[in-house]
Amino acid sequence: MTEHTTGTREEWLAARLELLEAEKELTRRSDELARQRQQLPWVRIDKDYRFDTDESSASLADLFRGRSQLLVYHFMFGPDYSAGCPACSAIADGFNGFVAHLAHHDVTLAAVSRAPLAKLQQ
């Protein structure tokens, strides 16, 4: 069992304020990293990527489904896996809840995996 120290309310408040400052610095660093990621140069995709979907084979452009943005989620399920990644499976359970909201913001969600489509459909 984890051992915890005890202290006064004042000691807790001082430690909490110190932690809060560290949390704010982490948020600032994360925001800056996100800004830098968004500033990365774009690269033209010339390769004709093909994806097997429930409907048919689709190109990368087809995955956009007429929207201007595509959010691709890599669902970790390799060809030799017997099941999907547990964390990916938990995240995928919520897709239906937010896919409509993404669509209202001109975003299509596509989950991709390396496993054959038939295996995924099982």
C-alpha angles and dihedrals in degrees: 000000000000116000115226128194121227127216146155126292089252092054090049092049093049092049091045093051090050090050091047090056090051090049091051091050090050090052091049091050091047091049091050092048090051090050090051091048090052090051094057111119117259119242123213112239110222098165116100100235114194126199129192109228136176088262102041143294111320136194122228089257090052090058090066088066092205096311125118096232134051124198110197119198115196105219105201105231112131124200091256096044120111092206140009123268108284093230092047090049091053091049092046090054087071098048095098090054097059107023090087091053091051090051090055087059094050093259128131119202118215125179114206131190139173094233119100113268093242090057091049092049091056 
